[in-house]
Amino acid sequence: MTDIHHLSVTTSPGGLLFVCERDDCGRRVVIDRDRGEMVVIDHGDRSALHEGSLGGVVLDRPVVRQT
């Protein structure tokens, strides 16, 4: 079974910083406020699913759809 890690969020004028709350992980992701681009700064535990949200911005499990 895959672990689920929760991401806490810090806001700044430039964007949102999502940080994994687990000390043994270290995942950090930034979302640019103007462009909406997501950049992974530190991957942390690549086998864990990471979830977090702030208002209308939600980082959740990926969904694969067939078109």
PyMOL commands that place a pseudoatom at each C-alpha (Angstrom):
pseudoatom trace, name=CA, resn=MET, resi=1, chain=A, elem=C, hetatm=0, pos=[0.000, 0.000, 0.000]
pseudoatom trace, name=CA, resn=THR, resi=2, chain=A, elem=C, hetatm=0, pos=[1.225, 3.487, -0.862]
pseudoatom trace, name=CA, resn=ASP, resi=3, chain=A, elem=C, hetatm=0, pos=[1.666, 6.019, 1.930]
pseudoatom trace, name=CA, resn=ILE, resi=4, chain=A, elem=C, hetatm=0, pos=[-0.308, 9.263, 1.763]
pseudoatom trace, name=CA, resn=HIS, resi=5, chain=A, elem=C, hetatm=0, pos=[1.572, 12.353, 2.926]
pseudoatom trace, name=CA, resn=HIS, resi=6, chain=A, elem=C, hetatm=0, pos=[-0.096, 15.684, 3.689]
pseudoatom trace, name=CA, resn=LEU, resi=7, chain=A, elem=C, hetatm=0, pos=[1.344, 18.927, 2.326]
pseudoatom trace, name=CA, resn=SER, resi=8, chain=A, elem=C, hetatm=0, pos=[1.126, 22.151, 4.322]
pseudoatom trace, name=CA, resn=VAL, resi=9, chain=A, elem=C, hetatm=0, pos=[0.954, 25.445, 2.429]
pseudoatom trace, name=CA, resn=THR, resi=10, chain=A, elem=C, hetatm=0, pos=[2.704, 28.787, 2.856]
pseudoatom trace, name=CA, resn=THR, resi=11, chain=A, elem=C, hetatm=0, pos=[1.553, 31.752, 0.777]
pseudoatom trace, name=CA, resn=SER, resi=12, chain=A, elem=C, hetatm=0, pos=[3.653, 34.593, -0.579]
pseudoatom trace, name=CA, resn=PRO, resi=13, chain=A, elem=C, hetatm=0, pos=[3.104, 37.321, -3.184]
pseudoatom trace, name=CA, resn=GLY, resi=14, chain=A, elem=C, hetatm=0, pos=[4.918, 35.141, -5.733]
pseudoatom trace, name=CA, resn=GLY, resi=15, chain=A, elem=C, hetatm=0, pos=[3.031, 31.906, -5.186]
pseudoatom trace, name=CA, resn=LEU, resi=16, chain=A, elem=C, hetatm=0, pos=[2.274, 28.929, -2.985]
pseudoatom trace, name=CA, resn=LEU, resi=17, chain=A, elem=C, hetatm=0, pos=[4.843, 26.665, -1.331]
pseudoatom trace, name=CA, resn=PHE, resi=18, chain=A, elem=C, hetatm=0, pos=[3.594, 23.152, -0.512]
pseudoatom trace, name=CA, resn=VAL, resi=19, chain=A, elem=C, hetatm=0, pos=[5.834, 21.260, 1.954]
pseudoatom trace, name=CA, resn=CYS, resi=20, chain=A, elem=C, hetatm=0, pos=[5.411, 17.659, 3.119]
pseudoatom trace, name=CA, resn=GLU, resi=21, chain=A, elem=C, hetatm=0, pos=[4.693, 17.531, 6.843]
pseudoatom trace, name=CA, resn=ARG, resi=22, chain=A, elem=C, hetatm=0, pos=[6.693, 14.309, 7.350]
pseudoatom trace, name=CA, resn=ASP, resi=23, chain=A, elem=C, hetatm=0, pos=[10.247, 14.866, 8.553]
pseudoatom trace, name=CA, resn=ASP, resi=24, chain=A, elem=C, hetatm=0, pos=[11.501, 11.798, 6.664]
pseudoatom trace, name=CA, resn=CYS, resi=25, chain=A, elem=C, hetatm=0, pos=[10.166, 12.989, 3.276]
pseudoatom trace, name=CA, resn=GLY, resi=26, chain=A, elem=C, hetatm=0, pos=[11.099, 16.560, 2.360]
pseudoatom trace, name=CA, resn=ARG, resi=27, chain=A, elem=C, hetatm=0, pos=[8.916, 17.084, -0.733]
pseudoatom trace, name=CA, resn=ARG, resi=28, chain=A, elem=C, hetatm=0, pos=[8.593, 20.768, -1.678]
pseudoatom trace, name=CA, resn=VAL, resi=29, chain=A, elem=C, hetatm=0, pos=[6.475, 22.082, -4.559]
pseudoatom trace, name=CA, resn=VAL, resi=30, chain=A, elem=C, hetatm=0, pos=[5.936, 25.705, -5.663]
pseudoatom trace, name=CA, resn=ILE, resi=31, chain=A, elem=C, hetatm=0, pos=[2.989, 26.991, -7.683]
pseudoatom trace, name=CA, resn=ASP, resi=32, chain=A, elem=C, hetatm=0, pos=[3.597, 30.320, -9.428]
pseudoatom trace, name=CA, resn=ARG, resi=33, chain=A, elem=C, hetatm=0, pos=[0.728, 32.690, -8.630]
pseudoatom trace, name=CA, resn=ASP, resi=34, chain=A, elem=C, hetatm=0, pos=[0.732, 34.467, -12.027]
pseudoatom trace, name=CA, resn=ARG, resi=35, chain=A, elem=C, hetatm=0, pos=[1.284, 31.567, -14.431]
pseudoatom trace, name=CA, resn=GLY, resi=36, chain=A, elem=C, hetatm=0, pos=[-0.103, 28.665, -12.396]
pseudoatom trace, name=CA, resn=GLU, resi=37, chain=A, elem=C, hetatm=0, pos=[3.013, 26.618, -13.180]
pseudoatom trace, name=CA, resn=MET, resi=38, chain=A, elem=C, hetatm=0, pos=[4.073, 23.951, -10.709]
pseudoatom trace, name=CA, resn=VAL, resi=39, chain=A, elem=C, hetatm=0, pos=[7.750, 23.294, -9.982]
pseudoatom trace, name=CA, resn=VAL, resi=40, chain=A, elem=C, hetatm=0, pos=[8.992, 20.430, -7.801]
pseudoatom trace, name=CA, resn=ILE, resi=41, chain=A, elem=C, hetatm=0, pos=[11.922, 21.728, -5.751]
pseudoatom trace, name=CA, resn=ASP, resi=42, chain=A, elem=C, hetatm=0, pos=[12.571, 18.513, -3.785]
pseudoatom trace, name=CA, resn=HIS, resi=43, chain=A, elem=C, hetatm=0, pos=[10.953, 15.209, -4.764]
pseudoatom trace, name=CA, resn=GLY, resi=44, chain=A, elem=C, hetatm=0, pos=[11.103, 13.648, -1.304]
pseudoatom trace, name=CA, resn=ASP, resi=45, chain=A, elem=C, hetatm=0, pos=[9.512, 10.197, -1.121]
pseudoatom trace, name=CA, resn=ARG, resi=46, chain=A, elem=C, hetatm=0, pos=[8.658, 9.468, -4.752]
pseudoatom trace, name=CA, resn=SER, resi=47, chain=A, elem=C, hetatm=0, pos=[6.572, 6.422, -3.862]
pseudoatom trace, name=CA, resn=ALA, resi=48, chain=A, elem=C, hetatm=0, pos=[4.179, 8.375, -1.578]
pseudoatom trace, name=CA, resn=LEU, resi=49, chain=A, elem=C, hetatm=0, pos=[1.012, 10.131, -2.712]
pseudoatom trace, name=CA, resn=HIS, resi=50, chain=A, elem=C, hetatm=0, pos=[1.059, 13.774, -1.642]
pseudoatom trace, name=CA, resn=GLU, resi=51, chain=A, elem=C, hetatm=0, pos=[-2.136, 15.744, -0.927]
pseudoatom trace, name=CA, resn=GLY, resi=52, chain=A, elem=C, hetatm=0, pos=[-2.718, 19.327, 0.151]
pseudoatom trace, name=CA, resn=SER, resi=53, chain=A, elem=C, hetatm=0, pos=[-4.951, 22.316, -0.536]
pseudoatom trace, name=CA, resn=LEU, resi=54, chain=A, elem=C, hetatm=0, pos=[-5.510, 25.999, 0.056]
pseudoatom trace, name=CA, resn=GLY, resi=55, chain=A, elem=C, hetatm=0, pos=[-8.791, 27.558, -1.024]
pseudoatom trace, name=CA, resn=GLY, resi=56, chain=A, elem=C, hetatm=0, pos=[-9.426, 26.533, -4.633]
pseudoatom trace, name=CA, resn=VAL, resi=57, chain=A, elem=C, hetatm=0, pos=[-5.910, 25.152, -5.185]
pseudoatom trace, name=CA, resn=VAL, resi=58, chain=A, elem=C, hetatm=0, pos=[-5.835, 21.393, -4.583]
pseudoatom trace, name=CA, resn=LEU, resi=59, chain=A, elem=C, hetatm=0, pos=[-2.920, 18.999, -5.030]
pseudoatom trace, name=CA, resn=ASP, resi=60, chain=A, elem=C, hetatm=0, pos=[-4.401, 15.536, -4.973]
pseudoatom trace, name=CA, resn=ARG, resi=61, chain=A, elem=C, hetatm=0, pos=[-3.964, 12.053, -6.382]
pseudoatom trace, name=CA, resn=PRO, resi=62, chain=A, elem=C, hetatm=0, pos=[-3.436, 12.020, -10.133]
pseudoatom trace, name=CA, resn=VAL, resi=63, chain=A, elem=C, hetatm=0, pos=[-6.380, 10.968, -12.273]
pseudoatom trace, name=CA, resn=VAL, resi=64, chain=A, elem=C, hetatm=0, pos=[-5.841, 9.242, -15.612]
pseudoatom trace, name=CA, resn=ARG, resi=65, chain=A, elem=C, hetatm=0, pos=[-8.617, 9.592, -18.165]
pseudoatom trace, name=CA, resn=GLN, resi=66, chain=A, elem=C, hetatm=0, pos=[-8.993, 8.019, -21.552]
pseudoatom trace, name=CA, resn=THR, resi=67, chain=A, elem=C, hetatm=0, pos=[-10.127, 10.451, -24.261]
for i in range(1, 67): cmd.bond("trace and resi %d" % i, "trace and resi %d" % (i + 1))
show_as sticks, trace
zoom trace
